[in-house]
Amino acid sequence: MMDIKLIKPKEAAKILMCSERTLESWRRSEKGPSYYKIEGKILYELEELYQFIKVSKVSF
């Protein structure tokens, strides 16, 4: 059984500390975290958001 936690853009924006409009812009320009489009609804996988944060780390 798959244990995937999907969340709405509003919740994803809070986690990423950005606006929902930023997420929308990223989707249009094919940037940002991956997402699902199920019956016209945009959903983000919680684990994918955490991965997106990790790979965005800048090290000196």
Steps between C-alpha positions, in 0.01 A plus 500: 500500500635841404531756775510828307402822675358752252437861596337802339701794359410719800668254738794451262555876482518517880761224511710663228446849645376641171167610359250284314559729201870411508408131486268574208777687321743212557247255354458715188876529451559133594712589805455421864381178662315237301126475546197291411200618304206280595160586354613860450631537856865577567654297783853476634660198659633596843818292459569668163486841667758390755722369218462830313615686811800269543622533141461879520764520773795726418831396653817705498 
